[in-house]
Amino acid sequence: MTYQPAANRYENMEYRRCGNSGLKLSAFSLGLWHNFGENSDFENSRNLMKTAFDNGITHFDLANNYGPPPGSAEECLGKILKLDFKNHRDEMIISSKAGYTMWDGPYGDWGSKKYLISSLDQSLKRMDLEYVDIFYHHRPDPETPLEETMAALNLIVQQGKALYVGISNYRPAEAEKAFKLLKEMGTPCLIHQPKYSMFERWVEDGLLDLLGKEQVGCIPFSPLAQGLLTDKYLNGIPADSRVATSGQFLKADHITKERLDKILALNNIAKERGQKLAQMALAWILRDERVTSVLIGSSKPEQILDSIKALENTTFSSAELEKINLILK
């Protein structure tokens, strides 16, 4: 049966303007970092995409190396687009990135023009797309001149392979220089994708202020600290958790007694707000008007629905924020 998106899909989602552009992003974006690789259940991946789209999520975020193996998440998306979304491409924002190791040899990593152009060409083939909406440089390259990397992003837009460009994992000083270079080239930076959560707050030390001043969008990733900011670990490590099943990005020794005490205290505040811990953690990020969208990952469709409920209350009293800050110190 041909997929028919929900007719009311745009009614309950919030859309925020991305920096000083004409583009609006859904307050939540679906990241395909996990659960879209070669070993993932394909029908589940399709259901995740459909659930997101049915509920107003229009932005789907990838990178060349997402999988595993690298590239397989983009291949998965390409298949899903062909099966379910071929009539809805113009309602979707598809993004990808390059900057981490993708293939062997000196041209498959970092930030050279050679790597970025080649990588995006490969990504487009995997997804069977003519262009991506947003293309990011995934991390700064200490050996390639920033001028070369930004010139590659500018060229990609001129070639029609991306509509907008962004950067990810750049610190404030690097980001400010990148913004200046791109603006001078006539391809302003649309968005910055940093790691940001209640447990990872480095963006508050200058980056958010810079993004506000330069009118560049912000789309945090890992907003739930790889699942720590959920109710998943309140009573130990469940057998189907990321810690138990892979342990690659979140390890058991990350769940210390001190960290668990903070999670429990935050959970109590969430209960007082009538929210789950994950919903409060997402709302806490979205309370800042400089944040355009928050990237969520999901292994089950119901997790997407749960996350979206955070939009029901993104306002925090000064007393709540003070309590949260005391816990996080």
Solvent accessible surface area in square Angstrom, and as a share of the most:
residue,aa,sasa,rsa
1,M,239,1.07
2,T,94,0.55
3,Y,25,0.09
4,Q,140,0.62
5,P,18,0.12
6,A,34,0.26
7,A,107,0.83
8,N,77,0.39
9,R,34,0.12
10,Y,93,0.35
11,E,129,0.58
12,N,122,0.63
13,M,13,0.06
14,E,69,0.31
15,Y,64,0.24
16,R,37,0.13
17,R,128,0.47
18,C,0,0.00
19,G,26,0.25
20,N,114,0.59
21,S,27,0.18
22,G,67,0.64
23,L,26,0.13
24,K,101,0.43
25,L,0,0.00
26,S,0,0.00
27,A,0,0.00
28,F,0,0.00
29,S,0,0.00
30,L,0,0.00
31,G,10,0.09
32,L,0,0.00
33,W,75,0.26
34,H,44,0.20
35,N,40,0.21
36,F,1,0.01
37,G,7,0.07
38,E,124,0.56
39,N,134,0.69
40,S,38,0.25
41,D,92,0.48
42,F,65,0.27
43,E,93,0.42
44,N,43,0.22
45,S,0,0.00
46,R,42,0.15
47,N,68,0.35
48,L,0,0.00
49,M,0,0.00
50,K,44,0.19
51,T,22,0.13
52,A,0,0.00
53,F,0,0.00
54,D,41,0.21
55,N,50,0.26
56,G,0,0.00
57,I,0,0.00
58,T,12,0.07
59,H,0,0.00
60,F,0,0.00
61,D,2,0.01
62,L,0,0.00
63,A,0,0.00
64,N,0,0.00
65,N,42,0.21
66,Y,20,0.08
67,G,8,0.08
68,P,95,0.60
69,P,61,0.38
70,P,74,0.46
71,G,2,0.02
72,S,8,0.05
73,A,0,0.00
74,E,0,0.00
75,E,77,0.35
76,C,12,0.07
77,L,0,0.00
78,G,8,0.08
79,K,119,0.51
80,I,0,0.00
81,L,13,0.06
82,K,144,0.61
83,L,93,0.46
84,D,9,0.05
85,F,1,0.01
86,K,147,0.62
87,N,122,0.63
88,H,29,0.13
89,R,38,0.14
90,D,136,0.70
91,E,55,0.25
92,M,4,0.02
93,I,20,0.10
94,I,0,0.00
95,S,0,0.00
96,S,0,0.00
97,K,0,0.00
98,A,0,0.00
99,G,0,0.00
100,Y,71,0.27
101,T,82,0.48
102,M,28,0.13
103,W,69,0.24
104,D,137,0.71
105,G,52,0.50
106,P,112,0.71
107,Y,119,0.45
108,G,0,0.00
109,D,29,0.15
110,W,94,0.33
111,G,0,0.00
112,S,31,0.20
113,K,78,0.33
114,K,116,0.49
115,Y,0,0.00
116,L,0,0.00
117,I,30,0.15
118,S,27,0.17
119,S,1,0.01
120,L,0,0.00
121,D,50,0.26
122,Q,66,0.29
123,S,0,0.00
124,L,16,0.08
125,K,164,0.70
126,R,47,0.17
127,M,2,0.01
128,D,112,0.58
129,L,30,0.15
130,E,154,0.69
131,Y,53,0.20
132,V,0,0.00
133,D,6,0.03
134,I,0,0.00
135,F,0,0.00
136,Y,0,0.00
137,H,1,0.00
138,H,16,0.07
139,R,45,0.17
140,P,31,0.20
141,D,20,0.11
142,P,113,0.71
143,E,160,0.72
144,T,23,0.13
145,P,81,0.51
146,L,31,0.15
147,E,79,0.36
148,E,62,0.28
149,T,2,0.01
150,M,0,0.00
151,A,29,0.23
152,A,0,0.00
153,L,0,0.00
154,N,20,0.10
155,L,57,0.28
156,I,0,0.00
157,V,38,0.22
158,Q,126,0.56
159,Q,85,0.38
160,G,43,0.42
161,K,41,0.18
162,A,2,0.01
163,L,92,0.46
164,Y,64,0.24
165,V,0,0.00
166,G,0,0.00
167,I,0,0.00
168,S,1,0.00
169,N,39,0.20
170,Y,0,0.00
171,R,126,0.46
172,P,37,0.23
173,A,80,0.62
174,E,68,0.30
175,A,0,0.00
176,E,78,0.35
177,K,100,0.42
178,A,0,0.00
179,F,6,0.02
180,K,127,0.54
181,L,24,0.12
182,L,0,0.00
183,K,119,0.51
184,E,115,0.52
185,M,62,0.28
186,G,60,0.58
187,T,12,0.07
188,P,87,0.55
189,C,10,0.06
190,L,7,0.04
191,I,0,0.00
192,H,0,0.00
193,Q,4,0.02
194,P,0,0.00
195,K,76,0.32
196,Y,3,0.01
197,S,1,0.01
198,M,3,0.01
199,F,40,0.17
200,E,61,0.27
201,R,69,0.25
202,W,39,0.14
203,V,0,0.00
204,E,62,0.28
205,D,119,0.61
206,G,28,0.27
207,L,0,0.00
208,L,3,0.02
209,D,91,0.47
210,L,14,0.07
211,L,1,0.01
212,G,35,0.34
213,K,137,0.58
214,E,46,0.21
215,Q,104,0.46
216,V,11,0.06
217,G,1,0.01
218,C,0,0.00
219,I,0,0.00
220,P,0,0.00
221,F,38,0.16
222,S,15,0.10
223,P,7,0.05
224,L,33,0.17
225,A,14,0.11
226,Q,24,0.11
227,G,13,0.13
228,L,6,0.03
229,L,0,0.00
230,T,20,0.12
231,D,79,0.41
232,K,76,0.32
233,Y,2,0.01
234,L,29,0.14
235,N,152,0.78
236,G,37,0.36
237,I,80,0.40
238,P,43,0.27
239,A,94,0.73
240,D,104,0.54
241,S,0,0.00
242,R,64,0.23
243,V,16,0.09
244,A,56,0.43
245,T,96,0.56
246,S,71,0.46
247,G,16,0.15
248,Q,124,0.55
249,F,80,0.33
250,L,5,0.03
251,K,95,0.40
252,A,56,0.43
253,D,105,0.55
254,H,78,0.35
255,I,31,0.16
256,T,70,0.40
257,K,155,0.66
258,E,116,0.52
259,R,71,0.26
260,L,46,0.23
261,D,66,0.34
262,K,39,0.16
263,I,0,0.00
264,L,74,0.37
265,A,33,0.25
266,L,0,0.00
267,N,16,0.08
268,N,83,0.43
269,I,10,0.05
270,A,0,0.00
271,K,137,0.58
272,E,129,0.58
273,R,26,0.09
274,G,69,0.67
275,Q,18,0.08
276,K,98,0.42
277,L,1,0.00
278,A,20,0.15
279,Q,14,0.06
280,M,0,0.00
281,A,0,0.00
282,L,0,0.00
283,A,0,0.00
284,W,1,0.00
285,I,0,0.00
286,L,3,0.01
287,R,84,0.31
288,D,23,0.12
289,E,162,0.73
290,R,79,0.29
291,V,0,0.00
292,T,5,0.03
293,S,0,0.00
294,V,0,0.00
295,L,10,0.05
296,I,6,0.03
297,G,55,0.52
298,S,6,0.04
299,S,45,0.29
300,K,90,0.38
301,P,36,0.23
302,E,102,0.46
303,Q,61,0.27
304,I,0,0.00
305,L,74,0.37
306,D,40,0.21
307,S,12,0.08
308,I,23,0.12
309,K,104,0.44
310,A,0,0.00
311,L,35,0.18
312,E,144,0.65
313,N,51,0.26
314,T,33,0.19
315,T,104,0.61
316,F,20,0.08
317,S,57,0.37
318,S,93,0.60
319,A,60,0.46
320,E,39,0.18
321,L,46,0.23
322,E,113,0.51
323,K,98,0.41
324,I,0,0.00
325,N,58,0.30
326,L,112,0.56
327,I,36,0.18
328,L,23,0.11
329,K,180,0.76
